[in-house]
Amino acid sequence: MRAIAMPIQNVSRARQNAHRHPWAQKLVESWRQQTAYALQQEKSFFERMIPVLTPWPEYGQNCPACVGRLSSMGETGLYQWDIRDPDKLTCTYCNTQYPNANYPETGSIKATRMGQEFTFYLNDEEREHPEDTTGTHAYRWVSFPVHTSFSGILRSKQGRWCLDQVLPLAQLYALTEDPAYATRAAWIMDITASRFAHWLYHSYDGTYADCPPAEVPIEMGRHPRGGQFAPETIISAFDGRHRDGEHASLFNGFWGAGRFACSGGDAGILLPITLAYDLVRDAKDGSGEAIISAEMDQRISRDLILAGCDDMECWNEINNKCPPARALSALVGRLFARPESVRRAIDGFEALLEKGFHRDGFCTESPSYADMFLNLMRQIPDLLAGYSDPEDYVPTQGERLVDLDPYHQFSRYRLALENMLRMLDPNRKYPVIGDTHFGGGLQAIHAEVLTAHYGEHYAALLEQTLGAPLTEAGDEYALWHRSPDIQALEPTPLPRCTEFFPDWKVGVLRAGNPDGHTAFYFNASAVGNHRHTDTLGISYIAQHSELAADRGYIWDDPRGAWTKSTHSHHLVTVDGEKQNHPKRDSKLELFGRGPGVEIVQSSAHAYAQCSQYQRTCALVQVPDGGTYAVDFFRVQGGKTHHYGFHCNGNLTDMEETDFSALEEEKPALEEWLKWATQPRVAQPQQPVHATWQYEDTRMDLHLLNDIDRLLLADTPGWRACHGSQLNAQPVQQVLAERCAEKNLTSHYAALMVPYQSDTSPVLATRLLGYDEESGALAVEVSLTDRTDYILSANDYSERHYGPVIMAGRFAFLSLDADGQPLQAYLLDGTHLSHGDSNWILPSAHTERPISSIEGQTLQLAQPLPTDLPSAEFVLVGDTGYDIESIDVDTIRVRDYPPVAGEVATLLHALAWAR
């Protein structure tokens, strides 16, 4: 049953944009070029290209001619392919062509019940050990044994090309009404419908289910993830694979399996097919006859769209691959009058926002995976918007839906879109935090969605992200959703600032200039899926150069063991182990912005053997527009501590430090030495001063505290999993080692100075006022025309730090060449003084119990004092928020809804500048 007569997609708007705007006309022309070859073909061509035999997965493939030499083992997207030469694969790296007589497919597995056989290549070691079918000698993808089937990949490439033609063909028909486009879209859908019932469910590691395909999703839904099948049903080339007692599973279920596709089921191919069907289902040829006959319509709708939707509605998990399945339910629900499918889409959208994004809108995984979530989720609200239940429909729960508005019903979605822009570094790239791809960054699509659905006041922001006037730039989403009349009334910068993202628990310090060249990221986020397995790491971008940085996401590659390890991050490693506390979470303690300085401090549950793991970072502005960063790292527990640091580029100088080869191997270095090459060791007699050079920027590291040894080695510089990174230039890493028999206490003090001139703006620096018992630390930094003091303590005792006195937890003081104050900042303290200059606060902070939270407002159980000192930041629970306004007994926070908490702690601050 069809629910509506008109297409759900906004064809009228797309036609207006295509008529008026050159960018839209270029887009339409690109569709014409994309589909030109298909338009030349007859139906027999598509019947040959769309395979009868189930394809082979394209994940984790290998080129036997160059694997491990030029290409990575288990590399996805390894082969080039062209529809004009459709029976040939070419290795991207070595140009070897397949099928190839030197690499025959001598292995096979049979689905005897369903009458299908799949052949694949056996490598040399497998052929030498034919009796061993455990996969010991097979190629690997991550840790899985895998085979490459050149014939099976060709089936996948050929079929995928045909399927990828369907939507642009249908869109061209919708815009031009040329029946040739609709005819070929209909042919491909009809042929696919006839094949779909025979494609076997298979997983991305080459495991197949030898049973009627429609039975598989029902079983996987009944027993997630991979079902409980009879052992003979699940076939693999490797003995014992996916067996659990009396049952066998299809690996990890829908996550990596489908009939045609092998990632998140078949929704990724079914959704564009169904969108295409929506556009061409009523298409007529030149004589006025229906292009899709009643018989074809039944096959396409029943055997492909509805059968595929039924498959996907067995998948109840919520994760970063499931959104297309929920979008498919929305579209099918509307097209075929299935209100329960629409509700499944609504529930899925809400669950995805709850599971995939924190209350502040940041992803629970990583910036790259935020993109994945949002890009795959985008069509769900688009397809739900404006939906009303049939008038005679009576829902089993709740009320009948009328003119649904998912954009405003789920406010977290707007925050998620905005925050893809808030987090950007000075180069408009994502911070390389967790499983984030190096080089990934700004996508205008997020601003496009904001503009289309949250108001045209976002139009100027959209123009900023596009880098061009709205009349000159746009994409496919803009064609269908952007008003052709929209205008950006005034310039709007990207919404970046110095802030702490409260639920993500990442702070970014931007040196008082959101559009400048500097960003210092402080990653205090908790361990989680697609996150680092540690917390309190840092990254430093300065002069538009990524200097101190994590390596990035190596995807499903064994090298990820290094890029995820604590040793590869800018952290203190304890006892040579990766962080091992079961929580690995953090608590924000300080955050502030003062004249010339910005500061963040958190403590973490990082190691089970540690009672303290606390980091304090301050970013200080210097007169030439540059910055330097002060890093205080306090650790107590364990026997060995290593403060680790590396920088992109090359280590060019290590002042007065003599290294020798590292000969002994302490247990605490065992893991590091698996990856480090040319390890060297020194016993420095004075503070360490090292310099790296990256392109036209230098980075100086000053280690000011006492250490036992300094270790130096080349460590992997990989930034991606591709073969091109196999021999990536290493980075030089230093480890500052301290040791004790037990319960070691270390108070590391470091200074990081990026600059582009021949000489550093920092003339000298030293540690002063160090109190070993309390961990109070202070650093003096001498520049050409001033001297800075950065002070940090964990209590409120008054102490002398050289010429400066502080009672409080953080202070910054800058003196001119004559010793007179230029700038002063006191945070969570009561007293700061130098000579005759005094800065006093009546209280360091103010605490009040919270009685309730509504929206962004904290209702306090007790009124605040009438003489409340200045406060810009409030701590709640284990995080904190910028303050928008304060009243007698309320605090309204800025931007984000606060977490539940018992107490609100206002951090008082005093800022002074001459």
ABEGO torsion letter per residue (X at the ends): XBABABBABBAAAAAAAAAABAAAAAAAAAAAAAAAAAAABBAAAAAAABBABBBBBABGBBBAAABGAABBBGBBGABBBBAABAABBBBAAAGBBOBBAABBBABBBBBAAAGBBBBBBBBAAAAABAABAAGAABBBBEABBBBBBAAAAAAAAAAAAAAAAAAAAAAAAAAAGBAAAAAAAAAAAAAAAAAAAABBBBBAAGBBBBBBAAAAAAAAAABOAAEBBBAAABBBABBGBGBBEABBBBEAEAAABBAABABGEAAAAAAAAAAAAAAAAABBBAAGBBABBAAAAAAAAAAAAAAAAAAAAABABBBAAAAAAAAAAAAAAAAAGBAAAAAAAAAAAAAAAAAABBAAGBBABBAAAAAAAAAAAAAAAAAABGBBBBAABBBABEBBBBGBBAAAABAAAAAAAAAAAAABBAAGBBBBBEBBBBGBBBBAAAAAAAAAAAEAAAAAAAAAAAGBBAAABEBAAAAAABBAABBBABBBBBBBBBBBBAAAGBBBBAGGBAABABBBBBBABBBBBGBBABBGBBBBBBGGBBBBBBAEBAEBBAAAAAAABAAABBBBBBGGBBBABAAGBBBBABBBBBBGBBBBBBBBBABAABABBBBBBBBBBBAAGBBBBBBBBBBBEEABBBBBBBBBEBBABBBGBBBBBBABBBAAAAAAAAABBGBBBBBBABBBBBBBBBEABBBBBBBABBBABBBBBBBBABABABAAAAABBBBBBBBBBBBBABGBBBBBBBBBBBBABABBABABBBBBGBBAAAGBBBBBBBBAABBBBBBBBABABBBBBEABBBBEABBBBBBBAAGBBABBBBBGBABBBBEABBBBBABABBBBBBABBBEABBBBABBBBAABBBBABBBBEABBBBBABBBAABBBBBGBBBBBBABBBBBBBBBBBX
